[in-house]
């Protein structure tokens, strides 16, 4: 059975920002955006499988030594499709499903890179939460 595009592929595609090495997302940025979009943290295997497939399809590009990920023009077009339908990322996923089946190539990460990025996002989120709490008016 041929592999199929999945919700996770659409989720990762939507979580990647930028259009080149300079403006591309770090792994921490992708995890943070994914959390914002879906209120969940990607698993390492979800990320590596999706990125490998998106890069193989020409929808995303990456520079492993710089740890940056960005979308191609075709990837941006799919990522920004309006979601119509009951499922989150419906427009993006339906666009992916119109493409040939994905090539499931696992994107390589350095050992410990993914857990470090998740930890960095948790620290950043905690700082943001503290800053928001500090700005709230205190009751008299």
C-alpha positions in Angstrom: 0.0 0.0 0.0 1.4 3.4 -1.0 1.9 5.9 1.8 -0.6 8.7 2.2 -0.4 12.3 3.3 -1.6 12.7 6.9 -2.9 15.2 9.3 0.6 15.4 10.8 2.1 16.3 7.4 -0.3 19.2 7.2 0.3 20.2 10.8 4.1 20.4 10.3 3.7 22.2 7.0 1.6 24.8 8.7 4.0 25.1 11.6 7.0 26.0 9.4 7.5 29.6 8.5 9.9 31.6 6.4 10.9 31.4 2.8 14.7 31.1 3.1 17.6 30.3 5.4 17.5 33.7 7.0 13.7 33.8 7.7 13.3 30.1 8.3 12.0 28.5 11.5 14.2 26.9 14.1 13.2 23.5 15.4 12.0 25.2 18.6 9.9 27.7 16.4 8.3 24.8 14.6 7.4 23.0 17.8 6.1 26.3 19.3 4.0 27.0 16.2 2.7 23.5 16.1 1.7 23.8 19.8 -0.1 27.0 19.1 -1.9 25.6 16.0 -3.0 22.2 17.5 -2.5 22.6 21.3 -0.1 19.7 21.3 3.6 19.0 21.1 4.8 17.1 18.0 6.6 13.9 18.7 10.1 13.5 17.3 9.1 10.7 14.8 6.1 12.8 13.6 8.4 15.8 12.9 11.2 13.8 11.2 8.8 11.8 9.0 6.7 14.8 8.0 9.8 17.0 7.3 11.4 14.3 5.3 8.3 13.9 3.2 7.8 17.7 2.8 11.4 18.2 1.7 11.2 15.2 -0.7 8.0 16.7 -2.2 9.6 20.1 -2.7 7.3 21.8 -0.3 9.9 22.6 2.4 13.6 23.1 2.5 16.0 22.8 5.4 19.6 23.4 6.4 20.6 20.8 8.9 23.8 22.5 10.0 21.9 25.8 10.7 18.9 24.0 12.1 16.5 26.0 9.9 13.3 25.0 8.1 11.4 27.1 5.5 8.7 26.7 2.9 9.0 26.8 -0.9 6.5 28.8 -2.9 4.5 25.6 -3.4 4.6 24.8 0.3 3.4 28.3 1.2 0.5 27.9 -1.2 -0.6 24.7 0.4 0.1 25.9 4.0 -2.1 28.9 3.6 -5.1 27.2 2.1 -8.3 28.1 4.0 -9.5 25.3 6.1 -13.1 24.4 5.1 -14.6 21.4 6.7 -14.9 19.8 10.1 -11.2 18.8 10.4 -8.4 21.1 11.4 -6.0 21.7 8.5 -8.6 20.3 6.1 -7.6 22.7 3.3 -3.9 22.0 3.7 -4.4 18.3 3.9 -6.8 18.2 0.9 -4.1 20.1 -1.1 -1.5 17.6 0.0 -3.7 14.7 -1.1 -3.9 16.1 -4.6 -0.1 15.5 -4.9 1.6 12.2 -5.6 1.9 10.0 -2.5 4.7 11.1 -0.1 8.1 9.6 -0.1 8.6 8.7 3.5 12.2 9.7 4.2 13.0 10.3 7.8 14.7 13.7 8.3 17.9 13.2 10.4 18.3 15.1 13.6 21.3 15.1 15.9 21.0 13.0 19.0 19.1 15.0 21.7 18.2 17.8 19.3 14.5 17.3 19.4 14.2 17.0 23.2 16.4 20.1 23.6 14.1 22.0 21.3 11.0 20.9 23.2 12.6 21.9 26.5 13.5 25.3 25.0 9.9 25.8 23.9 8.7 24.9 27.4 11.1 27.5 28.9 10.0 30.1 26.5 6.3 29.4 27.1 6.9 29.6 30.9 8.6 33.0 30.4 5.7 34.2 28.3 3.2 33.1 30.9 5.0 34.8 33.7 5.2 38.0 31.7 1.4 37.9 31.0 0.7 37.3 34.7 2.9 40.2 35.7 0.9 42.6 33.4 -2.5 41.6 34.8 -4.0 44.2 37.1 -3.9 43.0 40.7 -7.1 43.2 42.7 -7.1 45.8 45.5 
